[in-house]
Amino acid sequence: MGLKGKVTRFGGRWVSLLVCVILAFGVLIPFGGQRASASFIFAPLEGAVEQLNGVFVPDITEYNNDLYLTVKSIGQEGDVVKVYKYNGSTWVDISGSGLQSPSEYVNVVINSHPKLVVHDGALYAYWSEYEFESKLRVKKYENNSWSWADGGDRLNYNPDEYADGAFMISFNGVLHAFWAETKSGSSQIRAKKLVGGTWVSADGGASLGSTLGYLHASISADVYNNKLYVGWLQDFTHVRVKSLESSGWQFVDNGGLSASLLANPSIRATDSGLFAIWADSGRIKSQKYNGSSWAAADNGLSDGPSEGYPVMTASNGTLYASYLKGNNGILLKRYDGSEWVAESDVLPISNAQFDMAIHNNDMYFAYRSQSLKVQFYSSELRTISPTTAEFDKNLPEPVAVTLSANGLGLTSITDDTTPLVSGTDYTVNGKTVTINSSYLNQLPLGTKTLTFNFGISTPRTLTLSIIDTSGPQNSKITPESGTFDKNITLQSPLSITMATYGNTLDNISDGSTALVSGEQYSVNSNTVTLNSTYLASLPHGTKTLTFNFSAGAPQTYTITVVDSTVIPAPDAPVLQSAVPADRQVTLGWSPVSGATGYNLYQAAASGTYESATPITVSGEVYSYTFSGLTNETTYYYIVKATNSSGESLASNELNARPFSPVDNSTGTGGSTPDTGVIVLVNGKAEQIGTASMTTVDGQKVTTVAIDPVKLEERLNTAGPKAIITIPITTTSDVVVGELNGQMISNLEKKQAILEIKTDGATYMIPAEQIDIDAILAQYGQDVKLSDIKIQIEIAKPSTLEESIVPNAAKAEEFSIVLPPLKFTVRGIYNGNSFEISKFDSYVERTIAIPDDVDASKITTAIVVDPQGVTRHVPTQVVKIDGKYYAIVNSLTNSLYTLIYHPITFKDVETHWAQEAVNNLGSRMIVNGVGNGLFNPNQSMTRVEFAAAMVRALGLKLENSATSPFKDVKSSDWFSGAVQTAHSYGLISGFEDGTFRPQESITREQAMVVIAQAMKITKLKPVTAWTPSVSDFTDSAMLADWAASSVTDMLKAGLVTGRDGSNLAPKEAVSRAEISTLVQRLLQMSGLIN
């Protein structure tokens, strides 16, 4: 029939609604059956929507990991659709006055209840309404806003015919809608789909099937085996099901699933099949479709006689069904593959209209009885007691476990993945589970964890301690392993509980080394706490500690050390050289902080590396030789640094052309004429230099002079940060690379790097470190830069200079590993020489270690000045292509030698800082207190710390008659160290002009000094985490003047606080802590091993 005029809620349509409700629920009579065994417990959801008068039939769903609820609300003016969102504590109305505006819902009657569906990242609400015409309406919720999504008017085909019972589903990225629409007195099942924002026919313009009335269609749909199925009620006697095939919609129900008085059917799919469920004369029935045929699937589902309104949902492949259990309420069941198992007691409501959804592994029910309420199952209420128990083989007693109230939904007990045998290994009697002695007695001594499984709910574990008191008892520790995270925000001590059984703890050992009680761990009664400072000092991986007791077997505890600090991908390396030779090219690149490896790419054309297979080397390798190449063919190269976060961006590109060897050797005697030599510009061989050899003071000197015009031509195409390598293969005592001041100025503007390379050493110096302004100040501003020679020199020392080194070695008790070398940069004008001996940042020198020298016997490089005074300079020994090199970084030029100087202090043999103290002692950075002792736990004075920092950085002592502090005299032994530390900005003293040298330095003062040193070493943060001093519990004690420095150190990962939670800024710093901190600074700056 058509809509012939305005219909009110008191007309024939309202009567139809009441008939629908009665038919759907069946005959409701009192329920007197047995209570179900439950693994879920009903509990009210906090903030439940209650006492909303005139609210009918809720629909609940999950969207963006939140719960949403829609209802129809009946008001005086008309029906309105409301939508609520649960925020974790209360329900929030997100529909305002309703999804229709006031003018849209006046006198409107909403027939069946509105529903929700999720599609393409948005939430849709849909419902049927009528006033003068029938409309299926759809609205879309996205970005906190509602908009119409039904074409602006309605979804149904004919506004003059009744349309209702809609169901929507998202399938293969397309939203499908199904509904019942009356046509010529007959209700038909119709379909549309949303394509590109427009609704188009999905039923071929014809009905999918018929139903008795548009109000009783009970349409539902789901996806099984990637195929869309739709089902509905036909004539109260059949459930009809169709599938969407390539040829169109086809029936798959063999004429319909039949029943005598059928109501409220629906379909739902899991991986095991497509299920149909319905109410039939007061009982719930179900069948399962496997893709070809239907079979009964209602074993254990229903025991009648007054059941109705079944609803299904699925989670993680498991199917659940709920239905009204007479006047008693709602019952939930789970399908286990062969039968339906009760999952709950009855939710005590009557005559309810309800919906259910699974959210975060909890089952939520929304129902309307006399008002709208939302209740849910709380998995947290499914518990066992106790969770730990002990079994003594000497006095074998079974272990009894009590399940929580209404908690009889136990599905299994497992030992790892092996299930225990019910009736043999354990028995169940009501709420009590008994683990039998026969099972327990065959378990080995120690701990055993059993898992109690409860269907959808959270499994619970029972930890059993298996002992035997019939003989000597072994002590036990719990747990037997732990994980320590070096991430500063997650650091916490590890606690171990001991069951000593009359024994006492003798010690805890790491191999043969005993840990220090009170420093590395503490004992309080039966609890051992491993301190965070000790744990943070352990390397990544696993560490096994042994607990040794006065009797019984030792117990082991395994620590897994991890670091969840987010490490960014490394910076791109600088490809410094690509040196061609006969059928090979050797690459050299700069080390990258945080890199654990390097990928090297070779290509036949510039920029074509996509298909190239990289050569991978470790993070300690900074050169590689590609061999087997074709001479006179140009090859192109890039390097990428790698770490656990992936590859860096590509380095600069260099190319090289292998060629037959060119001998730059210039002979061995007298003076030779100039000869052309090869110079490398970004690894490309260029003949832009001339070599000459002379003899000066008995030493053979080879000088390679660079042609300024040719160099400028190459620089114009080389780009910024070019590397100019002067390889000199000669037996000369002195090798010199010579340019003029104008060339250096031009190189400085291009940020170029000069490299003098011999078989025994390499001197790499950025052009900007050659202070042209200082040279001009020496010779006068009117002098042309092109008239000033700049020489970069690597030389064997003179006989007089060389004699100084053995005397120093004897005085300071170190061994000389290699003869000394002298590195010099000088300017020359009109025969006057001016030496540049101090730089703004570290300049690198690399010394090759001969194969017959034991690289492990190299402690560090030192500087020896003309007076025989020595000082440490930061040095690391690396292995490149199977050969060892010493990389030396210094802020000055002078005479350098490699030495062996092992130091071990007797009182740090078992100390947590042993490695750092002995390492820095061997490098001449920290000193002992005499008699082979270091006093690691003694606080360090301010002047001792200043002196240690000057030595650590390899700074040359400055001595001035004027002191920067009024309490430091120029005659004091420490005056030079204090002056130098002040000159380099490491220390600033107090507001009253004093330095207070003998006061103990505090942690915040030390961190300020280290932060200033970071500027010299160019240490940058290595973590993406942005820490704050406010993360520490005692941050309020930190002085304002220290806050930024402490933040810099936290970002760089140099400090983590004491016990992970305290900065302790006002406390004194021990000599051991200073040693560890200084070593960490140098290591993380890439200056020492």
Steps between C-alpha positions, in 0.01 A plus 500: 500500500611859450527788743179691443536762771663598826523205741541560875655271762147410614398364160533164332882516479538498882280192522729328250802581716342339804420188300861487384634510857269222615586277208870565541515407866263207480284402790672627817441268795700457824834317470568224754807325354841438659749789530780501242870454582658839435839628389367858478340708770254780436596836649353845429705717269602821675312797364224283349232684303201468729155650550463632147124503479351408171818334373460178303711215358874575531769408244863482622820475295875565517661779295858627526544282812213679676144390572210678330127460569200615299136504606174655396350743744129572501409857581189713501578650159627185327760226500869586489819293450762536775863376501725470807874435538653337808811696612614249761297639787173632360287508186522822297223607265666569162175564312399831660126539472497191278614395156198681354452871548187606694322581176588156368367293787176686592213248457753240371458141611806276496387147435769243587804586712792695346825314443872570461758372250870576448627553145818645356613660827163666570195419713158490333158513669190389310129472576150499352263795556171619360262789514341563161736258326731217594873563514809294572745757633882475534741732675882485511715586804854605419739747663248563780234615257180349354396536135220346292613199295178385333498724197338784692155349527463123541652167407185302415365489147135607547401762761135396468571149623599392848873418543666367813715230657824634349839331550834635375842336463836600356631246246814532288517873569136559393209575736195281425147569626205257514142572604140386458277718283128451438399487136145433383414358840799265508822564697816453297868484601689780322870599489727792413873568530702817550742550208707816482264683733188402302248230585433267207290188463647178638201277421486535122189713530299210637420346835741253661199326651178552692396522863167502681526863598756776491505508881581132535783456247777446762765570237865431578819454296857383545812398307616138487797380291518849343144471375204717604188327637163651593219332696144588594172362639241379250142435612600412860584150373828534311839662529618591151871550418658630181864544399646757262656309210667631186172433321291680763307399811435128543306307764716264709232377743345204309161666503540655843585394853154413633325504837144495627491847659821676417612843632804730516740312272852630434821375341860534619825362354817365658796324338325167552174585325194718455249462784129576500308532828133557575224451756253221431198455726686599815831327421818623331614316187820528295644356181850526348587542131843375384486647150300217345242369749321579828504288815354536848732685743284545811627226731485652850359827372148488637304316765176696458221553545480880502804636314515773241675794335837331418798723418843382374846654493852367438851574628833344402323219314266414790123529465278621785122504523272671751127468538218578741444225753132552569437767763831422668725703268781462249720189471836488314640186335815416302531256210806277554489328160257225590264638762389817674645558849352738756728798559294689759229494755184671393500879496188553713278718283167428342330575168816676382590625157880469482816502290854381577855571383854389591742779592852449641423133573196589710140429404275806514122487514267792436141430587174679553258379757326787675788736428816479290795332674838371390662210683805290419711198592823590678782259422689633803245335727592151379771407748653210687618483860772445600732586210805339664526174690759257632512122463731295724585155364582393854145583616296472180172686521291601198476870419153652512415809294179697540342667198336841541127529558298368207831405340440144384568560131841331515590363157841344575816505712829495310868449582652722232314361195426155648150465649454323830257205495175578675408228748857369512729799554228716654135494600230768509235511772289816494734794544792284616767364265731240658842433347562136591808380689573235239554771241693730732730226629643431154604864448869590548610716792474869431218711367220402264240738353153372408257704290124500569313579177152658499378537143506865393611621842854565617687179594622475859823338619586288801869489593593180682813459710603135504722410798612188683569535874615143539869594442734803501315797367605718213423866540277653235481838334192651337494602225791329329540767234433868444530766235673836545432780253776758460243752378534772763123534539457128570800417718415332826681261737431126479366325810544130576328315785695222673354193666808395697363196687736565789801593284666841477613694194881502480540718191387570146761441233549585134719210394789502745446864602281571802265797482548771763223497759371850572620635165385260231224335701331519838331240724194572712373192682431248221499757218804572285499821296739540207573873478428699185853648484646150482242379249552805277871419479432156347526455124199412288411131499477250784695479823473202737562556871551221752346515849728303732350373827648348814351162406326345203551567133572848364212668318535699179328820398506614136486870415396607153633850432311691232474862394163615367629852444398594148821532303468717187647392172862617481613813322631467146874436490740718303671303224845651532695324230477259209860418417556316170783258438569212266159321457376625836350796687538559873227695679547690823221665701446679827370304801137569594391508862250224579575299184537124539594440137538653156354403162723579201346545156680490163337593170602545139318832469434789735194460724410148378517305828145363521591153371849490648573239766690671782819381661448501879776567752491542877471829687871499585609492135545831315659390170452229243671395174293397199720272291479319165398821322573603141769762452407822321131448599329750730317361804265692732463450875283594799499379862209466742533453877279239667371412845198324644271777367613449139714682246603864504464729205767455235839662534637732241585321174858448383633342186834345415669356194743212557830536316845353486709608800661843496826522696515830691839398635768764436825313559728480796783745467586871478246722327277387219312699238126553540286215375127476445311313769148366550270683743154365582201731498205316654682177415548590135861495384615838365852597396499843662811480716876501459747329729856591591751347740763679703726418793469719809716445810569148387132416448346419163206732431236440232275797424189475283382843385144534371436703186250775605339537157447128448372459855247780453377336180445168680331668797248671273364158406569313825237682705511587872682295764746362246789289625844579353731203556874528435635142496880494533662159451861570587763401756563861599538600864276803448198537267340836433181602325530860385230748398474878527287712729249589227445132423440431869251790514316363197498150651365640827206660321418163344542319835764278340732261684873453434657158548870413490533123464815289530552130553547560872266785591216722385441860602144621432424865570198710401610816316303710748737387778797669327460846650569734208413805713768406751754463218408841355528650845853362514611632157276802457160558345649644180669174409333309216371162605639350182851602611475300824594134485300259718677175577345191661769263617549149637857444616732279692637710786856628498760311698472754782123483512498121489737479796245671724247216475701217669579730791132573545419129477748419772373777726132410461540123471340436162623297202542650153319286241583698184757769423356853534359704212469875472196669344533864401306775322692818420484817297809636319547849360829651387690221674325561833315198642197514732365177651129441558489277806150543643163415342135577578394135483662160496723424202551135409829321446510131406813295569540160333607222736750257341394136481779394736372726779241365746210749475368387839815645656405853393341694783484850356686770310674775691643838414861567600593868508858629459545508879411132525158565656240247384125499482237253388307565179177310415589185304318199370646193331294368208530219252439590135521230232701279731755768595517693826515879525513748786265794449620797701297817556660812638447875518872573449796409281807344654704182530285185542590146600304186584564347841416198716412600857281240677375599845295291745403634840481240776188643666281486188552132417138416596358850465219571255712778342813286462515516120451878478749580781777278363439618143527869591794432729682325218428798271651740758166674554441412866763442767508271800554602860819297551593144587311370198167630635232719344242553780204460260229595750673814622350827381697700243596864555420772254862547405558124456202491264621804302843341460349166392283671238798692357698175474204308355453752218874512430520876562836669515556668837498879504703693753444866564618729775139608545248253638129521412407423862609683813546176699727339238859621498722469196744310722244230591570161346158499345510856363573387143211251496256756643613770255468258206155376607386862538649598162306224323174594677483186712483681836384845609528505879269673750343843507746621761791439261623184673550150364508313836738236369499270804124471533341173385336545164124435495315302238338809348833685483665200332217470248538867403872444432433185297231683299759767411742224399233360266533820296871431453452133409197584280289236676138512389192329646469138393138440598168613356356514852483853635575464872438764759643563842140501620495123440701461823342509844755747641509739202398791725842480667679570170642852468364712214851562365552125460165403343590545132833320540336206675239483224778488237663209682171314535433538128848373418451199726799589717309491829197310621475613861549296811275194515324630189272741689725750681749755366650563846637835373644621831679178590874458458635295209731209568827445317352182348194687370718771345715237329194329354350830385820624332554166326139506376547854364811405302355174374167646393688785328689240296838603642608182683417131489 
